Amino acid sequence: MSSSVSPLAPKNVPDMPVIAGIRLATAEAGIRYKNRTDVLLAVMDKGTTVAGVFTKSKCPSAPVEWCRAKLKGGVSSKKGLARALVVNSGNANAFTGKTGRASTALTAKIAAKAVGCSESEIFLASTGVIGEPLDATKFDGVLGRLAETAEPGDYLAAAKAIMTTDTFPKVATATVKLGKAKVTINGMAKGAGMIAPDMATMLSFIFTDAPIAPAALQALLKAGVEDTFNAVTIDGDTSTSDTLLAFATGAAAEHGAPKISRASDPRLKAFVKAFNQVLANLSEQVARDGEGARKLVEITVEGAKTKASARRIAMSIANSPLVKTAIAGEDANWGRVVMAVGKAGEPADRDKLSISFNGIRVARNGARDPSYDEVQVSEAMKAPEIAILVSLGLGKGRDRVLTCDLTKEYVAINGDYRS
């Protein structure tokens, strides 16, 4: 966790409403950090449904494997139900072999005893250093105290407890009508480096009082990440620990919210929009907190053959160290964008290509724009937010991704990460 807050951090932190059926508590368990909270316990009322998406890394963490197994149900009759979430920072519990699996089992056992539920209703997430064993005995006693003291409401404290190299806690909220009831969606996330998701990013948790069945919630989550968390990259490196979980307590049913069993239910239209807005808000905050970042970068590719092709080209640009360092140096080096488009392996025609930086066209039809003004463009590149538009002129495919610049501070943070 950095001592200085990113200059791209949101200016205002939203007031996070209480959600019926959710209680939160944090503590210092001494996992790795000193004098800061590093464990979060979220306790959910009986009947809370859960959905999740996870990293596609072939080297997933032990908590990722635990959650996947619980969502698939196995031999449990509790499939799709959750009573508690335990998150620790400072140790990813990844690449830890049998020791890692044993620590997740012990953590779940301790949490289940503390909350009074089945171990199959416990969900886990860990973030931090890879390859170091996680001493789950440190949770013994701590989780019991947290279960007793957990209260509705303090999402900001919860978000702080799960931070690693983040410079600010990331929270978002939305309120929307579902049937006759007002329902709330609260979310938190952590992530600043090792961000190139293929499902979600690092750790993120969404809570709502809407009554949504597990299958419907899973479908909403899977669809919602595609243009939010899946459209963010910091450094092109996919984490072993990426976890995004959504919990729905169903408490709003008492106030007239209809019970939803299908994601296609037309009554969900406004809810889905608000749900996706929370995901989008959190994913943008991750981009704003990229390790060492000084500029938020939006890359839009239009005129591609397909949306999928536009996404791959946009990611090629966003993950290019040459593009990102040019932006850090406030240099409108559109030649590096041309390079990234060309290497993406997607349909592109050099002589139809146009590029703009912050609304100023710098290249057109495969050459420098005739009206190109170095002074004008250089001034535009000083802005904290940079928008790059690439027009391919081949079709109707369009997509947008978020990233940040690549600075010396990124190297410093990661060069000393385990020190």
C-alpha positions as CSV (number, residue, x, y, z in Angstrom):
1,M,0.0,0.0,0.0
2,S,1.5,3.3,-1.1
3,S,1.9,6.3,1.2
4,S,0.9,8.7,-1.5
5,V,-2.5,8.7,-3.2
6,S,-2.7,8.5,-7.0
7,P,-3.3,11.9,-8.6
8,L,-6.0,10.1,-10.7
9,A,-8.0,9.1,-7.6
10,P,-11.7,10.1,-7.6
11,K,-12.2,13.4,-5.9
12,N,-15.3,12.2,-4.0
13,V,-16.0,9.0,-2.2
14,P,-19.7,8.0,-2.3
15,D,-21.6,7.4,0.9
16,M,-22.2,3.6,1.0
17,P,-25.7,2.7,2.1
18,V,-26.4,-0.1,4.4
19,I,-27.6,-3.3,2.7
20,A,-29.9,-5.5,4.7
21,G,-28.4,-8.9,5.3
22,I,-24.8,-7.8,5.0
23,R,-22.5,-7.2,8.0
24,L,-18.8,-6.3,7.8
25,A,-15.8,-6.3,10.1
26,T,-12.0,-5.9,9.6
27,A,-9.0,-6.6,11.8
28,E,-5.2,-6.8,11.9
29,A,-4.2,-10.5,11.6
30,G,-0.5,-9.8,11.0
31,I,-0.4,-11.7,7.7
32,R,2.4,-9.5,6.3
33,Y,1.7,-5.8,7.0
34,K,2.1,-4.1,10.4
35,N,-0.2,-1.5,11.9
36,R,-2.9,-1.9,9.3
37,T,-6.0,-4.1,8.8
38,D,-5.4,-7.1,6.6
39,V,-8.5,-9.3,6.9
40,L,-12.1,-8.7,6.1
41,L,-15.1,-10.8,7.1
42,A,-18.4,-10.2,5.5
43,V,-21.3,-12.1,7.1
44,M,-24.5,-12.7,5.0
45,D,-28.0,-13.7,6.2
46,K,-29.3,-17.2,5.4
47,G,-30.5,-17.6,1.9
48,T,-27.9,-15.2,0.3
49,T,-27.1,-16.3,-3.2
50,V,-23.7,-16.0,-4.7
51,A,-22.0,-15.9,-8.2
52,G,-18.4,-15.6,-9.3
53,V,-16.0,-15.3,-12.1
54,F,-12.3,-16.0,-11.8
55,T,-8.9,-15.8,-13.4
56,K,-8.2,-18.0,-16.4
57,S,-4.6,-18.4,-15.3
58,K,-3.4,-22.0,-15.4
59,C,-1.7,-21.3,-12.1
60,P,-4.7,-20.2,-10.0
61,S,-4.5,-19.5,-6.2
62,A,-5.9,-22.0,-3.6
63,P,-8.8,-19.6,-2.8
64,V,-9.8,-19.4,-6.4
65,E,-9.9,-23.2,-6.6
66,W,-11.9,-23.3,-3.3
67,C,-14.5,-20.8,-4.6
68,R,-14.8,-22.5,-8.0
69,A,-15.5,-25.8,-6.2
70,K,-18.1,-24.3,-4.0
71,L,-20.0,-22.6,-6.9
72,K,-20.0,-25.9,-8.8
73,G,-21.6,-27.4,-5.7
74,G,-19.8,-30.7,-5.6
75,V,-21.6,-33.0,-3.2
76,S,-22.9,-30.0,-1.3
77,S,-26.6,-29.2,-1.2
78,K,-25.7,-25.5,-0.6
79,K,-24.8,-24.7,-4.2
80,G,-25.1,-21.1,-5.0
81,L,-25.6,-20.0,-1.3
82,A,-23.2,-18.0,0.9
83,R,-23.0,-17.1,4.5
84,A,-19.6,-15.5,4.7
85,L,-16.7,-14.1,2.8
86,V,-13.1,-14.0,4.2
87,V,-10.5,-11.8,2.4
88,N,-6.9,-11.3,3.4
89,S,-4.2,-9.0,2.0
90,G,-0.5,-9.5,2.0
91,N,-0.4,-13.1,0.9
92,A,-2.0,-14.5,-2.3
93,N,-1.9,-18.1,-1.1
94,A,-0.9,-19.0,-4.7
95,F,1.7,-21.5,-5.8
96,T,1.7,-22.9,-2.3
97,G,0.7,-26.6,-3.1
98,K,-0.8,-28.8,-0.5
99,T,0.0,-26.2,2.2
100,G,-2.2,-23.7,0.3
101,R,-5.1,-26.1,0.0
102,A,-4.8,-26.9,3.7
103,S,-4.8,-23.2,4.7
104,T,-8.0,-22.5,2.7
105,A,-9.7,-25.5,4.3
106,L,-8.6,-24.3,7.8
107,T,-9.7,-20.8,7.1
108,A,-13.1,-22.0,6.0
109,K,-13.4,-24.2,9.1
110,I,-12.6,-21.3,11.4
111,A,-15.0,-19.0,9.6
112,A,-17.8,-21.6,9.5
113,K,-17.5,-22.1,13.2
114,A,-17.5,-18.3,13.8
115,V,-20.6,-17.7,11.7
116,G,-22.4,-20.9,12.5
117,C,-22.8,-22.3,9.0
118,S,-21.5,-25.0,6.6
119,E,-18.0,-24.7,5.3
120,S,-19.5,-25.0,1.8
121,E,-21.1,-21.5,2.4
122,I,-17.7,-19.9,3.1
123,F,-16.0,-18.0,0.2
124,L,-12.4,-17.0,0.3
125,A,-10.0,-14.6,-1.5
126,S,-6.4,-13.7,-0.9
127,T,-4.1,-11.1,-2.5
128,G,-0.5,-10.3,-2.1
129,V,2.8,-12.1,-2.5
130,I,2.8,-15.3,-4.6
131,G,4.7,-18.4,-3.4
132,E,4.7,-17.8,0.3
133,P,2.7,-20.1,2.6
134,L,-0.3,-18.5,4.3
135,D,-0.5,-19.2,8.0
136,A,-4.2,-19.7,8.5
137,T,-3.8,-20.2,12.2
138,K,-3.6,-16.4,12.5
139,F,-7.3,-16.3,11.7
140,D,-8.1,-18.5,14.8
141,G,-9.9,-16.2,17.3
142,V,-9.7,-13.2,14.9
143,L,-12.7,-14.4,12.8
144,G,-14.7,-15.3,15.9
145,R,-14.3,-11.7,17.2
146,L,-15.1,-10.3,13.8
147,A,-18.3,-12.4,13.5
148,E,-19.4,-11.0,16.9
149,T,-18.6,-7.3,16.1
150,A,-19.6,-7.2,12.4
151,E,-22.0,-4.4,11.6
152,P,-23.8,-3.2,8.5
153,G,-22.3,-0.3,6.6
154,D,-18.5,0.4,6.7
155,Y,-17.6,-0.6,3.1
156,L,-14.7,1.9,3.0
157,A,-13.0,0.2,5.9
158,A,-13.6,-3.1,4.2
159,A,-12.1,-1.8,1.0
160,K,-9.0,-0.6,2.9
161,A,-8.4,-4.0,4.5
162,I,-8.0,-5.7,1.1
163,M,-5.5,-3.2,-0.4
164,T,-1.9,-4.1,-1.3
165,T,-0.1,-1.6,-3.6
166,D,-3.4,0.3,-4.0
167,T,-3.1,3.9,-3.1
168,F,-6.8,4.4,-2.3
169,P,-9.8,2.2,-1.4
170,K,-12.2,1.6,-4.3
171,V,-16.0,1.6,-3.6
172,A,-19.1,2.3,-5.7
173,T,-22.8,2.2,-5.2
174,A,-26.1,2.5,-7.1
175,T,-29.8,2.5,-6.1
176,V,-32.6,1.4,-8.4
177,K,-36.2,0.3,-8.4
178,L,-36.9,-3.4,-8.8
179,G,-40.7,-4.0,-8.8
180,K,-42.1,-1.9,-6.0
181,A,-38.9,-1.8,-4.0
182,K,-35.8,0.2,-3.9
183,V,-32.7,-2.0,-4.1
184,T,-29.1,-1.1,-3.5
185,I,-25.9,-2.4,-5.2
186,N,-22.6,-1.8,-3.3
187,G,-19.2,-2.8,-4.6
188,M,-15.6,-2.7,-3.6
189,A,-12.4,-3.6,-5.4
190,K,-8.7,-3.8,-5.1
191,G,-6.1,-3.8,-7.8
192,A,-3.2,-1.7,-9.0
193,G,-0.7,-4.0,-10.7
194,M,-0.7,-7.5,-12.3
195,I,-3.8,-6.4,-14.1
196,A,-4.7,-7.9,-17.5
197,P,-8.0,-9.7,-16.6
198,D,-9.8,-12.4,-18.6
199,M,-12.8,-12.5,-16.3
200,A,-12.6,-9.8,-13.6
201,T,-9.6,-8.2,-12.0
202,M,-7.7,-9.0,-8.8
203,L,-10.4,-8.9,-6.1
204,S,-13.9,-7.3,-6.3
205,F,-17.0,-7.9,-4.3
206,I,-20.6,-6.8,-5.1
207,F,-23.4,-6.9,-2.6
208,T,-27.2,-6.3,-3.2
209,D,-30.4,-6.9,-1.4
210,A,-32.2,-7.8,-4.6
211,P,-33.8,-11.3,-4.6
212,I,-31.9,-13.0,-7.5
213,A,-31.5,-16.7,-7.9
214,P,-27.9,-18.1,-8.3
215,A,-28.1,-19.0,-12.0
216,A,-29.5,-15.6,-12.9
217,L,-26.9,-13.7,-10.8
218,Q,-24.1,-15.8,-12.4
219,A,-25.4,-14.9,-15.9
220,L,-25.6,-11.1,-15.0
221,L,-22.1,-11.2,-13.6
222,K,-20.6,-13.0,-16.5
223,A,-22.1,-10.6,-19.0
224,G,-21.4,-7.5,-16.9
225,V,-17.6,-8.1,-16.7
226,E,-17.1,-8.2,-20.4
227,D,-17.1,-4.4,-21.1
228,T,-16.0,-3.4,-17.6
229,F,-13.3,-5.4,-15.8
230,N,-12.4,-7.4,-18.9
231,A,-11.8,-4.1,-20.7
232,V,-9.1,-2.9,-18.3
233,T,-5.3,-3.5,-18.3
234,I,-2.5,-2.1,-16.3
235,D,0.5,-4.1,-17.4
236,G,-0.6,-7.1,-19.5
237,D,-0.1,-9.6,-16.6
238,T,-3.0,-11.7,-15.5
239,S,-3.1,-12.5,-11.8
240,T,-3.3,-15.9,-10.3
241,S,-5.9,-14.6,-7.8
242,D,-8.5,-12.7,-9.9
243,T,-11.8,-13.1,-8.2
244,L,-15.1,-11.2,-8.6
245,L,-17.9,-12.4,-6.4
246,A,-21.5,-11.1,-6.2
247,F,-23.8,-11.7,-3.3
248,A,-27.6,-11.1,-3.2
249,T,-29.3,-11.3,0.2
250,G,-32.9,-11.1,-1.2
251,A,-33.9,-8.8,1.7
252,A,-35.7,-6.4,-0.7
253,A,-38.4,-9.1,-1.3
254,E,-39.9,-8.0,2.0
255,H,-40.5,-4.6,0.5
256,G,-42.0,-5.7,-2.8
257,A,-39.1,-6.7,-5.0
258,P,-40.0,-9.7,-7.2
259,K,-38.0,-12.8,-6.9
260,I,-35.9,-13.1,-10.1
261,S,-35.0,-16.6,-11.5
262,R,-33.9,-15.6,-15.0
263,A,-31.3,-13.1,-16.1
264,S,-33.6,-12.3,-19.1
265,D,-36.5,-11.2,-16.9
266,P,-37.6,-7.8,-18.3
267,R,-38.2,-6.5,-14.8
268,L,-34.4,-6.6,-14.4
269,K,-33.6,-4.0,-17.1
270,A,-33.0,-1.0,-14.7
271,F,-31.2,-3.3,-12.2
272,V,-28.8,-4.6,-14.9
273,K,-27.9,-1.1,-16.0
274,A,-27.2,-0.1,-12.4
275,F,-25.3,-3.3,-11.7
276,N,-23.1,-2.7,-14.8
277,Q,-22.5,0.9,-13.8
278,V,-21.1,-0.3,-10.4
279,L,-18.8,-2.7,-12.2
280,A,-17.7,0.0,-14.7
281,N,-17.0,2.5,-11.9
282,L,-14.9,0.0,-10.0
283,S,-12.9,-1.1,-13.0
284,E,-12.1,2.5,-13.9
285,Q,-10.9,3.1,-10.4
286,V,-8.5,0.2,-10.9
287,A,-7.1,1.9,-14.0
288,R,-6.9,5.2,-12.2
289,D,-4.8,3.5,-9.5
290,G,-2.4,1.6,-11.8
291,E,1.0,1.3,-10.1
292,G,2.8,4.6,-10.6
293,A,0.1,5.9,-12.9
294,R,-0.1,9.6,-13.7
295,K,-2.5,9.4,-16.7
296,L,-5.7,7.6,-17.3
297,V,-5.8,6.4,-20.9
298,E,-9.0,5.5,-22.8
299,I,-8.4,3.7,-26.1
300,T,-11.2,3.4,-28.6
301,V,-11.0,1.4,-31.8
302,E,-13.7,1.9,-34.4
303,G,-14.2,0.7,-38.0
304,A,-12.9,-2.8,-37.2
305,K,-14.2,-5.9,-38.9
306,T,-15.9,-7.0,-35.6
307,K,-16.1,-5.9,-32.0
308,A,-13.8,-8.8,-31.0
309,S,-11.2,-7.6,-33.5
310,A,-11.5,-4.0,-32.1
311,R,-11.0,-5.4,-28.6
312,R,-7.8,-7.2,-29.5
313,I,-6.4,-4.2,-31.3
314,A,-7.3,-1.9,-28.4
315,M,-5.6,-4.3,-26.0
316,S,-2.5,-4.4,-28.2
317,I,-2.2,-0.7,-27.9
318,A,-3.1,-0.6,-24.2
319,N,-0.5,-3.2,-23.3
320,S,2.3,-1.8,-25.4
321,P,5.2,-0.5,-23.1
322,L,6.2,1.8,-25.9
323,V,2.8,3.4,-26.2
324,K,2.5,3.7,-22.4
325,T,5.9,5.2,-21.9
326,A,5.3,7.7,-24.6
327,I,2.1,8.8,-22.8
328,A,4.0,9.0,-19.6
329,G,6.5,11.4,-21.4
330,E,3.5,13.4,-22.8
331,D,4.7,12.5,-26.3
332,A,2.0,12.1,-29.0
333,N,4.1,9.4,-30.7
334,W,1.4,8.0,-32.9
335,G,4.0,5.9,-34.7
336,R,3.9,3.6,-31.6
337,V,0.1,3.3,-32.0
338,V,0.6,2.3,-35.6
339,M,3.1,-0.3,-34.4
340,A,0.6,-1.7,-31.9
341,V,-2.2,-1.9,-34.4
342,G,0.0,-3.7,-36.9
343,K,1.2,-6.3,-34.5
344,A,-2.2,-7.2,-33.2
345,G,-2.8,-9.9,-35.8
346,E,-6.2,-8.4,-36.7
347,P,-7.4,-7.1,-40.1
348,A,-6.0,-3.6,-40.7
349,D,-5.2,-1.4,-43.7
350,R,-2.3,1.0,-43.3
351,D,-3.6,3.4,-45.9
352,K,-7.1,3.7,-44.2
353,L,-5.8,4.2,-40.7
354,S,-6.5,7.4,-38.8
355,I,-5.4,8.3,-35.2
356,S,-6.4,11.0,-32.8
357,F,-5.2,12.1,-29.4
358,N,-7.7,13.9,-27.2
359,G,-9.8,14.8,-30.2
360,I,-6.9,16.1,-32.3
361,R,-6.3,14.0,-35.4
362,V,-2.6,13.3,-35.8
363,A,-2.6,10.7,-38.6
364,R,-5.0,10.2,-41.5
365,N,-5.2,7.7,-44.3
366,G,-1.9,6.1,-43.5
367,A,0.2,9.3,-43.1
368,R,0.6,12.2,-40.8
369,D,-2.4,14.5,-40.8
370,P,-1.8,17.6,-43.1
371,S,-3.0,19.9,-40.3
372,Y,-0.7,18.3,-37.6
373,D,0.5,20.8,-35.1
374,E,3.2,19.6,-32.7
375,V,2.7,22.4,-30.2
376,Q,-1.1,21.9,-30.1
377,V,-0.8,18.1,-29.6
378,S,2.0,18.4,-27.0
379,E,-0.2,20.7,-25.0
380,A,-3.1,18.2,-25.2
381,M,-0.8,15.4,-23.9
382,K,-0.3,17.2,-20.6
383,A,-3.8,16.4,-19.6
384,P,-4.3,13.8,-16.8
385,E,-6.8,11.9,-19.0
386,I,-5.8,10.9,-22.6
387,A,-8.2,9.6,-25.2
388,I,-6.8,7.7,-28.1
389,L,-9.1,7.1,-31.1
390,V,-8.1,4.7,-33.8
391,S,-10.2,4.5,-36.9
392,L,-9.6,1.5,-39.2
393,G,-12.1,2.1,-41.9
394,L,-12.9,-1.6,-42.5
395,G,-16.3,-2.2,-40.8
396,K,-18.6,-1.5,-38.0
397,G,-16.7,-3.1,-35.1
398,R,-16.0,-0.9,-32.2
399,D,-14.6,-1.3,-28.6
400,R,-13.1,0.6,-25.8
401,V,-10.6,-0.3,-23.1
402,L,-8.9,1.6,-20.2
403,T,-5.3,1.6,-19.2
404,C,-2.8,4.0,-17.7
405,D,0.7,5.2,-18.5
406,L,3.9,3.4,-17.6
407,T,6.2,5.4,-15.3
408,K,9.5,4.9,-13.4
409,E,7.4,4.5,-10.3
410,Y,5.9,1.3,-11.7
411,V,9.4,-0.2,-11.9
412,A,10.3,1.0,-8.4
413,I,7.1,-0.5,-6.9
414,N,7.6,-3.9,-8.5
415,G,11.4,-4.0,-8.1
416,D,10.9,-3.8,-4.3
417,Y,7.6,-5.6,-4.0
418,R,8.9,-8.5,-1.8
419,S,11.5,-6.5,0.0
